[in-house]
Amino acid sequence: MPWNFERLNDRSMEIAHTLEDLGVDVAIPLFEETVEWAGAINAVLMDKPRLFGQALLLRDKALMKRRAQLGGIRVGIFEEAHERDDVVRFLKRVNQTLLKLDGDPSDPIHLKAFDKAGCLGHRVIRTPDEVDTIPDEEFPVLMESHLDGWEFAVEAWIHDGKIAFLNISEYVTLGYSVFVPASPDLERYRPQITAQVEKLIKTFDIDFGFVHPEYFVTSDGEMYFGEVAYRPPGFKVFELLERVYGFNGYQALVMAFDPKTTADEIAGFFPREIVDANGYAGCFGVYPRLRVVSRLQLPEDTEDHAYFESHELTAPLAETVTKRTAFGTHWGLVYFFGDDPYTMREVLRQQEDLDFYI
């Protein structure tokens, strides 16, 4: 059923009642932009008004940080910025807190658009001069202090308030490459990560569905919450999971979001985490390193590698490559599969030094 999801208007309730008349039981958000709509529709379909407020918490990065903090989840320092002066002030205050002196290199801060998916709208600001590069249309933004640590993502299907399946995705370079399941180095934190996700489920009152949170783990083993999305992850992680586990992540999404799915159906659907994986699947997001390109040419080091499987790159539509101003924008993905996580990590890192467009 077509609908304009760009704006709310007087007809917005119509979509919920129309779907209800068609026999729809539950709305499932597939994209970041539909999380609020799914929450609003489910509030009507299930007669649970709080589901709309829950969707808002999971959509707005500043609201979700506050809710996480209220739930006792460890987060960094954060504020909202409505203009450039707010960013300069926050950058100075963070570094003042860190006892930086004049001449010391500043600790960076991170800026994230309130409601963009994944790495879109993510910037790192190190000096007041860089604040001028932020376009007006990106405000308001969430500002966060930088956390030193290992960043990773989690995909968790939830049924009846419990984790039905939990995957840990290992970032090799944020915004460029990821593989599943994680290496043993990261998997050793699984008990702590599971405990953090359980706390997240309780804090955000999630009974059914799917979450895609991001965390940092510091060198001393402390977990910090980054953010959480209430929709499928980017970088085709569901496809990577299907490659190693054999189950369809979207089918799992439908089952987990539907309160009518039984516990036996859930238990019978998901494989065992880690032990049932038949290898490691990863992908690399290609962005041209040259400013002017004329054609696509897969590097021999990529094409000849035993772990290389396929790619979805296409010929360039324009010769001039625009400067990459934020994480999350790439021209296509290259896929790899193999049986060793450390080889996978290395081959994904090597792709950063290769030219796919010349």
Solvent accessible surface area in square Angstrom, and as a share of the most:
residue,aa,sasa,rsa
1,M,114,0.51
2,P,126,0.79
3,W,54,0.19
4,N,79,0.41
5,F,79,0.33
6,E,158,0.71
7,R,142,0.52
8,L,133,0.66
9,N,63,0.32
10,D,152,0.79
11,R,136,0.50
12,S,22,0.14
13,M,110,0.49
14,E,74,0.33
15,I,7,0.03
16,A,3,0.02
17,H,85,0.38
18,T,46,0.27
19,L,30,0.15
20,E,77,0.34
21,D,127,0.66
22,L,122,0.61
23,G,56,0.54
24,V,50,0.29
25,D,70,0.36
26,V,24,0.14
27,A,15,0.12
28,I,45,0.23
29,P,2,0.01
30,L,86,0.43
31,F,130,0.54
32,E,9,0.04
33,E,94,0.42
34,T,29,0.17
35,V,1,0.01
36,E,52,0.23
37,W,21,0.08
38,A,8,0.06
39,G,8,0.07
40,A,34,0.26
41,I,9,0.05
42,N,12,0.06
43,A,14,0.11
44,V,37,0.22
45,L,28,0.14
46,M,53,0.23
47,D,120,0.62
48,K,104,0.44
49,P,106,0.67
50,R,211,0.77
51,L,40,0.20
52,F,79,0.33
53,G,34,0.33
54,Q,20,0.09
55,A,2,0.02
56,L,60,0.30
57,L,32,0.16
58,L,0,0.00
59,R,26,0.09
60,D,35,0.18
61,K,11,0.05
62,A,1,0.01
63,L,76,0.38
64,M,5,0.02
65,K,5,0.02
66,R,101,0.37
67,R,70,0.25
68,A,0,0.00
69,Q,99,0.44
70,L,152,0.76
71,G,32,0.31
72,G,56,0.54
73,I,7,0.03
74,R,116,0.42
75,V,19,0.11
76,G,16,0.15
77,I,93,0.47
78,F,25,0.10
79,E,60,0.27
80,E,59,0.26
81,A,0,0.00
82,H,122,0.54
83,E,97,0.43
84,R,77,0.28
85,D,92,0.48
86,D,23,0.12
87,V,0,0.00
88,V,36,0.21
89,R,125,0.45
90,F,5,0.02
91,L,4,0.02
92,K,123,0.52
93,R,128,0.47
94,V,8,0.05
95,N,12,0.06
96,Q,134,0.60
97,T,92,0.53
98,L,88,0.44
99,L,152,0.76
100,K,71,0.30
101,L,136,0.68
102,D,152,0.79
103,G,81,0.78
104,D,65,0.34
105,P,112,0.71
106,S,51,0.33
107,D,40,0.21
108,P,20,0.13
109,I,0,0.00
110,H,31,0.14
111,L,1,0.01
112,K,24,0.10
113,A,8,0.06
114,F,35,0.15
115,D,59,0.31
116,K,94,0.40
117,A,27,0.21
118,G,36,0.34
119,C,24,0.14
120,L,73,0.37
121,G,13,0.12
122,H,13,0.06
123,R,28,0.10
124,V,40,0.23
125,I,4,0.02
126,R,127,0.46
127,T,59,0.35
128,P,61,0.38
129,D,117,0.61
130,E,57,0.26
131,V,2,0.01
132,D,110,0.57
133,T,90,0.52
134,I,1,0.01
135,P,44,0.27
136,D,99,0.51
137,E,144,0.65
138,E,42,0.19
139,F,34,0.14
140,P,57,0.36
141,V,1,0.01
142,L,1,0.00
143,M,0,0.00
144,E,15,0.07
145,S,17,0.11
146,H,63,0.28
147,L,33,0.16
148,D,110,0.57
149,G,44,0.42
150,W,78,0.27
151,E,32,0.14
152,F,0,0.00
153,A,1,0.01
154,V,0,0.00
155,E,0,0.00
156,A,0,0.00
157,W,0,0.00
158,I,0,0.00
159,H,20,0.09
160,D,89,0.46
161,G,30,0.29
162,K,141,0.60
163,I,40,0.20
164,A,31,0.24
165,F,1,0.00
166,L,3,0.02
167,N,2,0.01
168,I,0,0.00
169,S,1,0.00
170,E,2,0.01
171,Y,36,0.14
172,V,23,0.13
173,T,42,0.25
174,L,39,0.19
175,G,6,0.06
176,Y,56,0.21
177,S,2,0.01
178,V,4,0.02
179,F,0,0.00
180,V,0,0.00
181,P,3,0.02
182,A,2,0.02
183,S,0,0.00
184,P,73,0.46
185,D,50,0.26
186,L,0,0.00
187,E,23,0.10
188,R,161,0.59
189,Y,20,0.08
190,R,42,0.16
191,P,97,0.61
192,Q,76,0.34
193,I,0,0.00
194,T,39,0.23
195,A,55,0.42
196,Q,32,0.14
197,V,0,0.00
198,E,94,0.42
199,K,80,0.34
200,L,0,0.00
201,I,10,0.05
202,K,165,0.70
203,T,15,0.09
204,F,2,0.01
205,D,92,0.48
206,I,3,0.02
207,D,79,0.41
208,F,47,0.19
209,G,0,0.00
210,F,0,0.00
211,V,0,0.00
212,H,18,0.08
213,P,0,0.00
214,E,19,0.09
215,Y,1,0.00
216,F,35,0.15
217,V,4,0.03
218,T,25,0.14
219,S,124,0.80
220,D,114,0.59
221,G,25,0.25
222,E,69,0.31
223,M,11,0.05
224,Y,42,0.16
225,F,1,0.00
226,G,4,0.04
227,E,19,0.08
228,V,3,0.02
229,A,9,0.07
230,Y,21,0.08
231,R,13,0.05
232,P,11,0.07
233,P,14,0.09
234,G,45,0.43
235,F,43,0.18
236,K,79,0.34
237,V,6,0.03
238,F,5,0.02
239,E,73,0.33
240,L,4,0.02
241,L,0,0.00
242,E,72,0.32
243,R,97,0.35
244,V,2,0.01
245,Y,24,0.09
246,G,60,0.57
247,F,13,0.05
248,N,54,0.28
249,G,1,0.01
250,Y,91,0.35
251,Q,97,0.43
252,A,0,0.00
253,L,1,0.01
254,V,84,0.48
255,M,33,0.15
256,A,0,0.00
257,F,8,0.03
258,D,34,0.18
259,P,53,0.33
260,K,142,0.60
261,T,14,0.08
262,T,70,0.41
263,A,72,0.56
264,D,119,0.62
265,E,93,0.42
266,I,13,0.06
267,A,79,0.61
268,G,70,0.68
269,F,46,0.19
270,F,22,0.09
271,P,31,0.19
272,R,160,0.58
273,E,61,0.27
274,I,65,0.33
275,V,103,0.59
276,D,52,0.27
277,A,24,0.19
278,N,100,0.51
279,G,8,0.08
280,Y,35,0.13
281,A,1,0.01
282,G,0,0.00
283,C,0,0.00
284,F,7,0.03
285,G,0,0.00
286,V,2,0.01
287,Y,31,0.12
288,P,5,0.03
289,R,123,0.45
290,L,73,0.36
291,R,119,0.44
292,V,96,0.55
293,V,2,0.01
294,S,74,0.48
295,R,128,0.47
296,L,48,0.24
297,Q,80,0.36
298,L,27,0.13
299,P,17,0.11
300,E,133,0.59
301,D,99,0.51
302,T,0,0.00
303,E,94,0.42
304,D,112,0.58
305,H,53,0.24
306,A,97,0.75
307,Y,26,0.10
308,F,41,0.17
309,E,78,0.35
310,S,55,0.35
311,H,71,0.32
312,E,72,0.32
313,L,11,0.06
314,T,94,0.55
315,A,68,0.53
316,P,25,0.16
317,L,185,0.92
318,A,60,0.47
319,E,111,0.50
320,T,94,0.55
321,V,5,0.03
322,T,106,0.62
323,K,160,0.68
324,R,45,0.17
325,T,90,0.52
326,A,20,0.15
327,F,57,0.24
328,G,21,0.20
329,T,62,0.36
330,H,56,0.25
331,W,83,0.29
332,G,7,0.07
333,L,4,0.02
334,V,0,0.00
335,Y,34,0.13
336,F,2,0.01
337,F,39,0.16
338,G,8,0.07
339,D,114,0.59
340,D,50,0.26
341,P,11,0.07
342,Y,95,0.36
343,T,50,0.29
344,M,0,0.00
345,R,49,0.18
346,E,81,0.36
347,V,2,0.01
348,L,0,0.00
349,R,107,0.39
350,Q,83,0.37
351,Q,3,0.01
352,E,53,0.24
353,D,100,0.52
354,L,35,0.17
355,D,43,0.22
356,F,5,0.02
357,Y,2,0.01
358,I,60,0.30
